[in-house]
Amino acid sequence: MRRWLIVTAAVLAGAGPAAAEPIAIVGAKVHVRPGQTLEAATVIIDGGKVTVVGLAAAMPAGARVIDGKGKVVTAGFIEPLSGVGLIGVEQEGSSNDGRFGARDDVHDDPVHAAYQARDGFDPHGITVAVARSGGITTVIAVPLGGLVSGQSAAYTLDGATEPVRAPAAMHAQLGSGGGGAAGGSRGRAIELLRELLDDARAYGRDRAGYERNARRRMIADRLDLEALQPVLRGATPLVVSAHAEADIRAALRLARDFRLRLVIVGGAEAWRVAGELAKAKVAVVLDPTDNLPRMLEADDVRDDRATVLARAGVAVAVSPLGNGHQARTLRQLAGVAVGAGLTWEQGLAAVTTVPAAIYGLGGRGTVEKGAIADLVVWSGDPLELSSAAEVVIIGGVVQSNVNHQTRLLDRYRTLPAR
């Protein structure tokens, strides 16, 4: 009886990711990285990392062998702007974290820079396993709302309770959303964000004066000002939601004036400033199916904006932009972007190497020797809806494909006779 109680307690506590075992994937088409492909190759995984990628390899003793003939292997996909782990049931407030109204109810403040997504992430939420079964191995859990939404965190979807990277980025919004949070126009949102960054810079130069109350009154609280210091140092990117050309240009000016590492999210009219974004080395995260005018704030939308940006030299990633329940469609979005003109390799990069580079996730996004063994064995082309993620491996461990949707399917597959 005592042994049963101990095991149950460990399960209920969430013992975390399982231990890795040697794995050999044999005879697969392997996309080592975008633009580098091996046919009928073998991938050896040991100690949670890729140890061999080649046409012939010696099998480690006791390795689990996966037949890859007719299959495709890629790095696990990375969802760069995700509600997975933060959003449970959309219409139930108690199962939603990191989503703020226009202003903070406690401080009547649109600035939430000190908020950390890691404090609200649920590694066992229903969206986690669904996203993983769609070939996603890592998500950037992102807070939403307000003028400054807070700090995101990168998580692997293997039940890990600690993030891979936190903070991954600081998130803010301009446009109508930022304007509403700022209590005025879209221009007012830019004004407040500039004032906030200026205050944070002044605070960082004279913390002692701030503590003695010898500084002028600042727009944000101490914890928010402190949280912005890595952004001002360039250690943490500032990810700004902006759709209209004017807002994107304003974000570029802010980045130039404060020497920020900027990333644009949404970018309905980003194609209009593709050259400036490329010159400033600013990546864009977009949903290629979000092609309708957004409340007329950005009405010049193109289906092929990902292609225009990529051809100009902008790094492009794709995402359902915070919709946790749609994370599983990530590969479909990449496929849509390819259908609108991106090369297949750029489509793969948009869900692997580009988000890994944006958020500094070294060792992820490729199937190269030495890479962290987050990868997927697909039944066919992963950007085609007819294909499926047959084997998902995170940290060298094969994951279960059972999720809330498959359990519902099994439950109602056979209906009782009346």
Residue, then its C-alpha position, 0 to 999 in steps of 0.5 A: m500500500r505504501r508503494w502505491l501511495i508514493v507512485t500516485a503522489a509522484v504522478l499527481a505532482g507531475a514528475g516532469p519529463a521522462a529520461a531520454e533513451p537512445i533513439a535511431i530514426v532510420g531511412a527518413k528524408v531529413h531536413v537538417r535545417p532549411g535548405q539542407t536535406l538528406e535522403a534516406a538518412t539516419v538520425i541518432i539521438d542520445g543523451g537528449k541530443v542529436t549525435v549523428v545525422g548521415l547516410a550510415a551510422a552505427m546503432p547505439a546499444g539498446a537504441r529504440v529504432i524508428d522506421g523512417k522509410g517514406k517519412v520526413v524528419t524536421a526539427g520540432f516547430i516553435e510557436p513564436l507568439s502563443g497562448v498555449g499554457l496560458i489560455g484554457v477555456e476561452q470563455e472562462g476567466s478563471s482558466n485564462d492567465g496573462r490576458f489583461g484588459a485595457r488598464d490594470d484594475v489595481h494601479d489603473d495602469p496600462v503598463h504590465a512590464a513586471y508580469q511574467a508569463r512563467d507565473g501563469f503557465d500551466p504545463h498540463g493545460i489542455t492546449v499543451a498536448v493538442a499543440r504537441s500533437g501538431g508537431i510543436t515542441t516549443v512555444i513562446a507563452v505570451p501575455l496580451g493586453g494593455l500598452v505593455s503586456g509583460q514578459s513572455a517565456a519559452y517552454t517545451l511541451d513535454g510537461a516541463t515546469e521550468p522555462v527554456r528561457a525567461p524572459a524570452a521577450m517584452h511585449a507591447q502593442l501599438g495601434s488601436g489596441g495600444g491606443g485604447a489602453a493608453g486612453g486615447s489615440r494611436g498616437r497617444a500610445i506611442e507617446l506613452l511608450r516613449e515616455l515609459l522607455d525614457d523613464a526606465r532609462a532614467y531610473g536605470r541611471d539613478r536607482a538611488g535617487y529614485e529610492r530617495n524619492a529625489r527623482r521626478r514622478m515616473i509613469a510606471d512602478r518600480l518593478d515595471l521600470e526594473a523589468l525594462q532594463p534588459v530591454l534597454r540593454g538590448a539583452t531582451p527583444l521588445v516585441v511590438s504588435a503593430h499593423a498600420e504602416a504609421d505604427i510600424r514606422a513609429a516603432l522603428r523610430l523608438a527602436r533607433d532612439f533607444r537602441l532596442r532589439l525590435v520585433i514586429v507582430g501582426g504587420a498587416e502593412a509591414w510589406r510597405v516598409a520591408g526595406e526599412l525593416a530589413k535594414a534595421k534587422v527587424a523580424v516580423v511575426l505574422d498570420p498569413t491568413d489574417n488578410l482582412p482590414r483590421m477596423l480600418e487601421a490597416d486597410d492595405v493588406r496583401d495575401d503575399r506580405a510574407t513573401v514581399l518581406a522575405r524577398a526584401g531580406v526580412a526574417v519572417a515567422v508565422s503564428p496564429l498570434g496568441n490563439g492557444h487553441q489554434a496553435r495546432t494549425l501552425r504548419q497550415l499557416a506556414g503552408v499558406a505562406v508557401g502557397a502565397g509565394l514563400t519558398w518551401e525552405q522559407g516556410l520551414a524556417a518560419v516555424t523553426t530557425v527564425p523563431a529560434a533566432i528571435y528568442g535566442l533558443g540556441g540548439r533548437g530549430t535544426v536537426e544538426k549534430g549537437a542540436i537538442a533533440d526536439l524533432v518530429v517524424w512526419s507521415g509526409d510533407p509537414l506543410e501539407l494538411s494530409s500529413a500528420a506528426e507520427v512521432v514527436i520527440i522532445g529532449g530525446v524523449v518520445q512524447s504521447n500523441v494522446n490529447h483532449q481531442t483524441r480522447l473525445l474521438d475515442r469516447y464518441r467513436t461508437l455511439p450506443a444503440r438507441 
